[in-house]
Amino acid sequence: MDFNVLCKKLEKVTDNYKGIELKLIDTDSIVIQPWTRLKCQYGCPNYGKTLTCPPYAPKAEEMLGMVSSYTKAILFQVSLCFINNVGGISKISAELEEECSRLGYYKAFGLGAGPCMLCDECNLEECIHTKDARPAMEACGIDVHKTIENNGYDILGIDKENDSYFCYGLVLLE
């Protein structure tokens, strides 16, 4: 399916999020490095507090294997000021993934960014929001800065128009 046609069909999801931008990318442009998990473990106050973050999220080696089984992905950008009350990038990724699956991309899999925001406190025994929770890209070893830079986005990610900054998510496609 042509990407423009796919984007038109994804409007069912994207219309809910002001200013979202979708970009079709080659998975070869996704950079995976093991150091990203260390940034989560040493420096992030959410380490170990949600099932979408380390140590629960897939490791870089697993993500490398997974990404290599795909050829395309949708990289999306949305201003943080538009996602704070909707469950975060994880929920948007899950919604895009679900719609891509309906459109015939049965292997579609979404990845979020940052800690899951679906619950006030994560039930670390079993996720109660499996439909909407998705692992954070950086938690799985994806170097988000290098990946967005490889695909033409500014790594500073400043949304001057809305006095905010951009967040990114990914949906793997085949």
SULLINDA-V461208 format. One record per backbone hydrogen bond with DSSP energy under -1.0 kcal/mol. NH is the residue of the N-H (numbers start at 1). CO is the residue of the C=O. If there is no record, write none. Layout:
BEGIN
NH;CO / NH;CO
END
This chain:
BEGIN
6;2 / 7;3 / 8;4 / 9;5 / 10;6 / 11;8 / 13;10 / 14;10 / 15;11 / 16;13 / 17;14 / 20;17 / 21;77 / 23;75 / 25;73 / 27;71 / 29;26 / 30;27 / 33;141 / 36;33 / 37;34 / 39;35 / 40;36 / 41;37 / 42;38 / 44;40 / 47;44 / 48;54 / 49;46 / 53;50 / 56;53 / 63;59 / 64;60 / 65;61 / 66;62 / 67;63 / 68;64 / 69;66 / 70;67 / 72;173 / 73;25 / 74;171 / 75;23 / 76;169 / 77;21 / 78;167 / 80;165 / 82;79 / 83;80 / 84;80 / 86;83 / 88;83 / 92;88 / 93;89 / 94;90 / 95;91 / 96;92 / 97;93 / 98;94 / 99;95 / 100;96 / 101;97 / 102;98 / 103;99 / 104;101 / 105;100 / 106;104 / 108;105 / 109;172 / 111;170 / 112;135 / 124;122 / 132;129 / 133;129 / 136;52 / 137;112 / 140;136 / 140;137 / 141;138 / 142;137 / 143;31 / 144;142 / 147;143 / 148;144 / 149;145 / 150;146 / 152;149 / 153;148 / 157;154 / 159;164 / 160;158 / 164;159 / 166;157 / 167;78 / 169;76 / 170;111 / 171;74 / 172;109 / 173;72
END
